Amino acid sequence: MERVVFMGTPEFSVPILKALHDHYDVIAVVTQPDRPVGRKRTLTASPVKQTALELGLPVLQPEKLAGSPELDQIVEQHPDFIITAAYGQFLPTKLLNAAQIAAVNVHGSLLPKYRGGAPVQYAIMNGDQVTGVTIMYMVKAMDAGDILAQETVPITDQDDTASMFAKLSLVGRDLLLKTLPKLAKHQITPQKQDEAQVVFSPTIKRGEEQLDFHQPARLVDCKVRALRPNPGAYALVHGQRYKVWDVTVLDQTTDLAPGQVVKRTKRELQLAAGAGTVLQVNEIQPAGKPRTTIQAFLNGNQQLQTGDQFIDDHE
């Protein structure tokens, strides 16, 4: 049985780890160190660590892999495969070269589109109708290795990052299990990525989480779903940040300016967006308060009327 070192961190990686445990000899699991989570900053193990411990697998958690004792430990074990799935650190060349058969990555996009740390978020945010999974060789450059296998996955208008990660994880698991035996038998001809088609998807920064209501309603909705469940998109309401968790694109138009109230009832809040489009806000979260339905929010904001400017352009 081939010996595998698996490297991953979030929930996306868990089904892949479980499948490898069922079919291969997983000799080590490498994941990010425990991190503070939540308002109480409780030190919490990654989903991969929790799963590895449940499976009785040895866990390594270097803060920085390069130059670490854990790196030397992995290299000395001469694994057949080194497999990563959303690990979260660059792998040194010394480690890549330690794989006796191959070092491969399970990546949540159809490379060369969306190299980087947020491929799922960008696919949803840009309104793509399809994404997928790529199994590729790992090289020192970010997500630039030759492609071994790919499979497409549609994105629906209801999907958010959580639902797409769940879908892609299972597709990636199955595709990996099909690919590794062929790779071990030299039955795959790797395909080089077309550098002219490369699109990057860097980790989304805090200032990029703000919604722009000058965009058409569909793209506002796409961004809400792309940033759900974490970190959440926000809009400025009278200078205060409000998380916007759920909206609906409406099949109607308006002459009102972006961010103005198109319709306000006891149960509905419709806002103008770019190009004369309209969206309905379904769930919102004022700063420092819990998430709430729009009906509950409107009950506490009786003065809000049609035509009012609800969304600010800038902080």
C-alpha positions as CSV (number, residue, x, y, z in Angstrom):
1,M,0.0,0.0,0.0
2,E,1.4,3.4,-1.0
3,R,2.3,5.7,1.8
4,V,0.8,9.2,1.9
5,V,1.5,12.5,3.7
6,F,-1.7,14.6,3.6
7,M,-1.7,18.4,4.1
8,G,-4.9,20.3,4.6
9,T,-6.7,22.6,7.0
10,P,-10.4,23.5,6.5
11,E,-13.6,21.4,6.1
12,F,-13.0,21.2,2.4
13,S,-10.1,18.9,3.1
14,V,-11.9,16.5,5.4
15,P,-13.6,14.1,2.9
16,I,-10.4,13.9,1.0
17,L,-8.4,12.9,4.1
18,K,-11.1,10.3,5.0
19,A,-10.9,8.8,1.6
20,L,-7.1,8.6,1.6
21,H,-7.3,6.9,5.0
22,D,-9.6,4.2,3.5
23,H,-7.4,3.5,0.5
24,Y,-3.8,4.4,1.4
25,D,-1.4,4.3,4.3
26,V,-1.5,7.9,5.6
27,I,1.7,8.2,7.6
28,A,1.3,11.8,8.6
29,V,-1.3,14.7,8.5
30,V,0.1,18.2,8.3
31,T,-2.3,21.1,9.2
32,Q,-2.2,24.6,10.5
33,P,-1.6,25.3,14.2
34,D,-4.7,25.7,16.5
35,R,-6.1,29.2,16.2
36,P,-8.3,31.4,18.4
37,V,-11.9,31.3,17.2
38,G,-15.0,33.4,18.0
39,R,-15.5,36.3,20.3
40,K,-14.1,34.4,23.2
41,R,-11.0,33.6,21.2
42,T,-11.1,29.9,22.1
43,L,-8.1,28.0,20.8
44,T,-9.5,25.6,18.2
45,A,-8.1,22.7,16.2
46,S,-8.6,22.8,12.4
47,P,-11.2,20.4,11.0
48,V,-8.4,18.3,9.5
49,K,-6.7,18.0,12.8
50,Q,-9.9,16.9,14.5
51,T,-10.6,14.3,11.8
52,A,-7.0,13.0,11.9
53,L,-7.1,12.5,15.6
54,E,-10.5,10.7,15.3
55,L,-8.8,8.4,12.7
56,G,-5.8,7.8,15.0
57,L,-3.4,9.5,12.5
58,P,-0.2,11.4,13.6
59,V,-0.6,15.2,13.3
60,L,2.1,17.8,12.6
61,Q,1.4,21.5,13.0
62,P,4.4,23.7,12.1
63,E,3.8,27.4,12.3
64,K,6.1,27.7,9.3
65,L,6.9,24.6,7.3
66,A,10.2,25.8,5.8
67,G,13.2,25.0,8.0
68,S,11.0,23.2,10.6
69,P,11.8,19.9,12.3
70,E,8.5,18.7,10.9
71,L,9.7,19.2,7.4
72,D,12.8,17.1,8.1
73,Q,10.6,14.4,9.6
74,I,8.4,14.2,6.5
75,V,11.4,14.1,4.2
76,E,13.0,11.3,6.2
77,Q,9.9,9.1,5.8
78,H,10.2,9.1,1.9
79,P,6.4,9.1,1.3
80,D,5.1,7.8,-2.1
81,F,2.6,10.7,-2.4
82,I,2.4,14.1,-0.8
83,I,-1.1,15.4,-1.3
84,T,-2.4,18.9,-0.4
85,A,-5.9,20.3,-0.3
86,A,-6.3,23.8,1.0
87,Y,-3.3,23.5,3.4
88,G,-2.5,27.2,3.6
89,Q,1.3,27.4,3.2
90,F,3.8,27.2,0.4
91,L,5.7,23.9,0.2
92,P,9.5,24.1,0.0
93,T,11.2,22.4,-2.9
94,K,12.9,20.0,-0.5
95,L,9.5,18.7,0.5
96,L,8.2,18.4,-3.1
97,N,11.2,16.4,-4.1
98,A,10.7,14.0,-1.2
99,A,7.7,12.4,-2.8
100,Q,8.7,9.1,-4.4
101,I,5.9,9.1,-6.9
102,A,4.4,12.6,-6.9
103,A,3.4,15.7,-5.0
104,V,-0.1,16.7,-6.1
105,N,-2.7,19.3,-5.1
106,V,-6.5,19.3,-5.1
107,H,-7.5,22.8,-6.2
108,G,-11.0,24.2,-6.2
109,S,-11.1,25.8,-9.7
110,L,-10.5,24.9,-13.3
111,L,-6.9,26.0,-13.7
112,P,-5.4,28.2,-15.0
113,K,-8.4,30.2,-13.9
114,Y,-8.3,31.3,-10.3
115,R,-4.9,30.5,-9.0
116,G,-4.6,31.5,-5.4
117,G,-6.3,31.3,-2.0
118,A,-9.9,32.3,-2.9
119,P,-10.9,30.5,-6.1
120,V,-14.4,29.5,-5.0
121,Q,-15.2,33.0,-3.7
122,Y,-14.0,34.6,-7.0
123,A,-16.0,32.2,-9.2
124,I,-19.2,33.0,-7.3
125,M,-18.4,36.8,-7.0
126,N,-17.8,37.1,-10.7
127,G,-21.0,35.4,-11.6
128,D,-19.5,32.3,-13.2
129,Q,-21.9,29.6,-14.0
130,V,-19.4,26.8,-13.7
131,T,-16.2,26.0,-11.7
132,G,-14.6,22.7,-10.9
133,V,-11.7,20.8,-9.4
134,T,-8.1,20.4,-10.7
135,I,-5.7,17.7,-9.7
136,M,-2.2,19.0,-10.5
137,Y,1.5,18.5,-9.9
138,M,2.8,20.9,-7.2
139,V,5.7,23.2,-8.1
140,K,7.2,26.1,-6.3
141,A,5.1,28.7,-8.1
142,M,1.5,29.2,-6.8
143,D,-0.9,26.7,-8.5
144,A,1.2,26.6,-11.6
145,G,1.9,22.9,-11.9
146,D,0.9,20.7,-14.8
147,I,-2.7,19.5,-14.8
148,L,-3.4,15.8,-14.2
149,A,-7.2,15.8,-14.2
150,Q,-10.1,18.2,-14.1
151,E,-13.9,18.0,-13.5
152,T,-16.5,20.7,-13.9
153,V,-19.2,21.6,-11.3
154,P,-22.1,24.0,-12.0
155,I,-22.7,27.0,-9.8
156,T,-26.4,27.7,-9.2
157,D,-28.0,31.0,-8.2
158,Q,-28.5,29.6,-4.7
159,D,-24.9,28.5,-4.1
160,D,-22.7,30.3,-1.7
161,T,-19.1,29.6,-0.7
162,A,-20.1,27.0,1.9
163,S,-22.3,25.0,-0.5
164,M,-19.7,25.1,-3.3
165,F,-16.9,24.0,-1.0
166,A,-19.0,21.0,0.1
167,K,-19.7,20.1,-3.6
168,L,-16.1,20.6,-4.7
169,S,-14.7,18.7,-1.8
170,L,-16.6,15.5,-2.8
171,V,-15.8,15.9,-6.5
172,G,-12.1,16.5,-5.6
173,R,-12.1,13.4,-3.4
174,D,-13.5,11.2,-6.1
175,L,-11.3,12.7,-8.8
176,L,-8.2,12.2,-6.7
177,L,-9.0,8.6,-6.0
178,K,-9.3,8.0,-9.8
179,T,-6.1,9.9,-10.6
180,L,-3.6,8.5,-8.1
181,P,-3.6,4.9,-9.4
182,K,-3.1,6.1,-12.9
183,L,-0.3,8.4,-11.8
184,A,1.5,5.6,-10.0
185,K,1.3,3.5,-13.2
186,H,2.5,6.4,-15.4
187,Q,-0.8,6.3,-17.3
188,I,-1.4,10.1,-17.3
189,T,0.0,12.6,-19.7
190,P,0.2,15.9,-17.8
191,Q,-1.0,19.1,-19.5
192,K,0.8,22.3,-19.1
193,Q,-1.2,25.3,-18.1
194,D,-1.7,28.1,-20.6
195,E,-0.1,31.1,-19.0
196,A,-2.0,33.5,-21.2
197,Q,-5.2,32.3,-19.6
198,V,-4.1,32.7,-15.9
199,V,-6.5,34.5,-13.6
200,F,-5.5,35.1,-9.9
201,S,-7.8,34.9,-6.9
202,P,-5.9,36.4,-4.0
203,T,-7.2,36.2,-0.5
204,I,-10.0,38.8,0.0
205,K,-8.9,41.7,2.2
206,R,-11.1,43.5,4.7
207,G,-11.8,46.5,2.5
208,E,-12.9,44.4,-0.4
209,E,-15.8,43.0,1.6
210,Q,-17.9,46.1,1.0
211,L,-20.9,45.9,-1.4
212,D,-21.1,48.3,-4.3
213,F,-24.7,49.1,-5.0
214,H,-23.6,50.8,-8.3
215,Q,-23.2,47.3,-9.6
216,P,-26.2,45.5,-11.1
217,A,-28.3,43.6,-8.5
218,R,-27.1,40.3,-9.7
219,L,-23.4,41.1,-9.0
220,V,-24.4,42.4,-5.5
221,D,-26.1,39.1,-4.9
222,C,-23.1,37.2,-6.2
223,K,-20.8,39.0,-3.8
224,V,-23.1,38.4,-0.8
225,R,-23.1,34.7,-1.6
226,A,-19.4,34.6,-2.3
227,L,-18.6,36.0,1.1
228,R,-21.1,33.8,3.0
229,P,-20.6,32.4,5.5
230,N,-17.2,34.0,6.1
231,P,-16.3,36.8,6.4
232,G,-19.7,38.2,5.2
233,A,-20.3,41.2,2.9
234,Y,-21.2,44.5,4.3
235,A,-22.9,47.7,3.3
236,L,-22.7,51.2,4.9
237,V,-26.0,52.4,6.4
238,H,-25.7,56.0,7.7
239,G,-22.0,55.5,8.2
240,Q,-22.3,52.2,10.1
241,R,-21.3,48.7,8.8
242,Y,-24.2,46.3,8.3
243,K,-23.5,42.7,7.3
244,V,-25.8,41.7,4.4
245,W,-26.4,37.9,4.6
246,D,-29.1,37.3,2.0
247,V,-30.7,39.2,-0.9
248,T,-33.0,38.4,-3.8
249,V,-32.6,39.8,-7.3
250,L,-36.0,41.1,-8.5
251,D,-37.3,41.1,-12.0
252,Q,-38.1,44.8,-12.2
253,T,-36.4,48.2,-12.8
254,T,-36.3,51.6,-11.2
255,D,-35.2,55.1,-11.9
256,L,-34.0,55.6,-8.3
257,A,-30.3,56.0,-7.5
258,P,-28.3,53.0,-6.3
259,G,-28.9,52.4,-2.6
260,Q,-32.2,54.2,-2.4
261,V,-35.3,52.5,-1.1
262,V,-37.6,51.3,-3.9
263,K,-40.2,49.8,-1.7
264,R,-40.7,49.6,2.1
265,T,-43.5,47.6,3.8
266,K,-43.7,45.9,7.2
267,R,-42.1,42.8,5.6
268,E,-40.1,44.0,2.6
269,L,-37.1,46.3,1.9
270,Q,-36.3,46.7,-1.8
271,L,-33.3,48.7,-2.9
272,A,-32.1,50.2,-6.1
273,A,-28.8,48.9,-7.6
274,G,-26.8,49.7,-10.7
275,A,-28.2,49.9,-14.2
276,G,-31.7,50.4,-12.8
277,T,-31.9,47.0,-11.2
278,V,-33.6,46.2,-7.9
279,L,-32.9,43.7,-5.1
280,Q,-34.7,42.7,-2.0
281,V,-32.8,42.5,1.3
282,N,-33.8,39.4,3.3
283,E,-31.4,39.2,6.2
284,I,-29.2,41.8,7.7
285,Q,-26.9,42.3,10.7
286,P,-26.4,45.7,12.3
287,A,-22.9,46.2,13.9
288,G,-22.6,44.6,17.3
289,K,-26.0,42.9,17.0
290,P,-27.2,39.4,15.9
291,R,-28.3,38.5,12.4
292,T,-32.0,39.3,11.9
293,T,-34.7,39.0,9.3
294,I,-35.6,42.2,7.4
295,Q,-39.0,42.2,9.0
296,A,-37.5,42.4,12.5
297,F,-35.1,45.0,11.3
298,L,-37.9,47.2,9.8
299,N,-40.0,46.9,13.0
300,G,-37.3,48.9,14.7
301,N,-36.8,51.4,11.9
302,Q,-40.3,52.9,11.4
303,Q,-38.9,56.1,9.8
304,L,-37.4,54.5,6.8
305,Q,-39.5,55.4,3.7
306,T,-39.5,54.9,-0.1
307,G,-37.0,57.1,-1.7
308,D,-34.7,57.4,1.3
309,Q,-31.0,56.8,0.7
310,F,-30.4,53.7,2.7
311,I,-26.9,52.7,1.5
312,D,-23.9,55.1,1.7
313,D,-21.3,55.1,-1.1
314,H,-18.2,55.4,1.1
315,E,-17.1,55.2,4.7
